[in-house]
């Protein structure tokens, strides 16, 4: 195992460097062309792939900004967040007022319906009381006639 490991590492490095060299854009090569780098990688074991990885192509390193990066705003300092919050609050207030108006309307309808039912029941009781009163008067009148005979 001790003898095989350096060979496996060298072959893996060779394969990686070959694939990287073949996939690299021609504009990113330093000093030598693709063919020369492929020859160096294959013909100089272990050193060729390391040279390619260290010096073969230009790296895309992000440039550091001139100043410190802008700090993220806290939500209570962010005007856009505060505007969305106010819009949301306004929308919710409108919904609440609409729901309250709808509730008041339904309660008024229910009260009117209840009052109408109560008035109808009262009228029915009055009608029944009138009918009983007339029956009682009629009975009394009939009883009076029977008594007078």
C-alpha positions as CSV (number, residue, x, y, z in Angstrom):
1,X,0.0,0.0,0.0
2,X,2.9,2.4,0.8
3,X,4.3,2.0,-2.7
4,X,1.0,2.3,-4.5
5,X,-0.2,5.5,-2.9
6,X,2.3,7.9,-4.5
7,X,1.6,6.3,-7.9
8,X,-2.2,6.7,-7.4
9,X,-1.7,10.4,-6.3
10,X,0.5,11.1,-9.3
11,X,-2.0,9.6,-11.7
12,X,-4.9,11.4,-10.1
13,X,-3.0,14.7,-10.3
14,X,-2.1,14.0,-13.9
15,X,-5.7,13.3,-14.9
16,X,-7.0,16.3,-13.0
17,X,-4.5,18.6,-14.6
18,X,-5.1,17.2,-18.1
19,X,-8.9,17.7,-17.8
20,X,-8.4,21.2,-16.4
21,X,-6.0,22.2,-19.2
22,X,-8.4,20.8,-21.9
23,X,-11.4,22.7,-20.4
24,X,-9.6,26.0,-19.8
25,X,-10.4,28.8,-22.2
26,X,-7.5,29.7,-24.5
27,X,-7.6,33.4,-23.4
28,X,-6.7,32.3,-19.8
29,X,-3.4,30.5,-20.7
30,X,-0.2,32.2,-19.4
31,X,2.8,32.4,-21.6
32,X,2.5,29.0,-23.3
33,X,-0.2,27.6,-25.5
34,X,-2.4,24.5,-24.8
35,X,-0.2,22.1,-26.6
36,X,2.9,23.1,-24.7
37,X,1.1,22.8,-21.4
38,X,-0.3,19.4,-22.3
39,X,3.2,18.2,-23.2
40,X,4.6,19.5,-19.9
41,X,1.8,17.9,-17.9
42,X,2.3,14.5,-19.6
43,X,6.1,14.4,-20.0
44,X,7.2,15.7,-16.6
45,X,5.4,13.5,-14.0
46,X,4.2,15.1,-10.8
47,X,6.1,18.4,-11.5
48,X,4.2,19.1,-14.8
49,X,0.7,18.9,-13.2
50,X,1.9,21.0,-10.2
51,X,3.3,23.6,-12.6
52,X,0.0,23.7,-14.5
53,X,-2.0,24.2,-11.4
54,X,0.4,26.8,-10.0
55,X,1.3,28.9,-13.1
56,X,-0.6,27.5,-16.1
57,X,-3.7,29.7,-16.2
58,X,-4.9,33.0,-14.9
59,X,-7.2,32.6,-11.9
60,X,-10.4,34.5,-11.5
61,X,-9.8,36.1,-8.2
62,X,-12.5,38.5,-7.1
63,X,-11.2,42.0,-6.7
64,X,-11.5,43.5,-3.3
65,X,-13.8,46.5,-3.0
66,X,-12.2,49.9,-2.4
67,X,-14.1,50.5,0.8
68,X,-15.8,48.3,3.4
69,X,-18.9,46.5,2.1
70,X,-22.2,48.3,2.9
71,X,-23.7,47.0,6.1
72,X,-27.1,45.5,5.8
73,X,-29.8,47.7,7.1
74,X,-31.7,46.6,10.1
75,X,-35.4,46.2,9.3
76,X,-36.4,49.4,11.2
77,X,-33.8,51.4,9.2
78,X,-34.8,50.0,5.8
79,X,-37.2,52.4,4.2
80,X,-38.5,49.8,1.7
81,X,-39.3,47.4,4.6
82,X,-41.0,50.2,6.5
83,X,-43.1,51.2,3.4
84,X,-44.2,47.6,2.9
85,X,-45.1,47.3,6.6
86,X,-47.2,50.5,6.4
87,X,-48.9,49.2,3.3
88,X,-49.6,45.9,5.0
89,X,-50.9,47.7,8.1
90,X,-53.2,49.9,5.9
91,X,-54.5,46.9,4.1
92,X,-55.2,45.1,7.3
93,X,-56.9,48.1,8.8
94,X,-59.2,48.4,5.8
95,X,-60.0,44.7,6.0
96,X,-60.8,45.1,9.7
97,X,-63.1,48.1,9.1
98,X,-64.8,46.2,6.4
99,X,-65.3,43.2,8.6
100,X,-66.6,45.4,11.5
101,X,-69.1,47.1,9.1
102,X,-70.3,43.8,7.8
103,X,-70.7,42.5,11.4
104,X,-72.7,45.6,12.4
105,X,-74.9,45.2,9.3
106,X,-75.5,41.5,10.1
107,X,-76.3,42.3,13.8
108,X,-78.7,45.0,12.7
109,X,-80.4,42.5,10.3
110,X,-80.6,39.9,13.0
111,X,-82.1,42.4,15.4
112,X,-84.7,43.6,12.9
113,X,-85.6,39.9,12.2
114,X,-85.9,39.3,15.9
115,X,-88.0,42.4,16.4
116,X,-90.2,41.4,13.5
117,X,-90.7,37.9,14.9
118,X,-91.4,39.4,18.4
119,X,-94.0,41.8,16.8
120,X,-95.6,38.9,14.9
121,X,-95.8,36.8,18.1
122,X,-97.3,39.7,20.0
123,X,-99.8,40.3,17.2
124,X,-100.7,36.6,17.3
125,X,-101.1,36.6,21.0
126,X,-103.3,39.7,20.8
127,X,-105.4,38.1,18.1
128,X,-105.7,34.9,20.2
129,X,-106.6,37.0,23.3
130,X,-109.2,38.9,21.2
131,X,-110.6,35.6,20.0
132,X,-110.8,34.2,23.5
133,X,-112.4,37.4,24.7
134,X,-115.1,37.1,22.0
135,X,-115.6,33.4,22.8
136,X,-116.0,34.3,26.5
137,X,-118.4,37.1,25.7
138,X,-120.4,34.8,23.4
139,X,-120.5,32.1,26.1
140,X,-121.5,34.6,28.7
141,X,-124.2,35.9,26.4
142,X,-125.4,32.4,25.8
143,X,-125.3,31.6,29.5
144,X,-127.3,34.8,30.3
145,X,-129.9,33.8,27.7
146,X,-130.1,30.3,29.3
147,X,-130.4,31.8,32.7
148,X,-133.2,34.2,31.6
149,X,-135.3,31.3,30.3
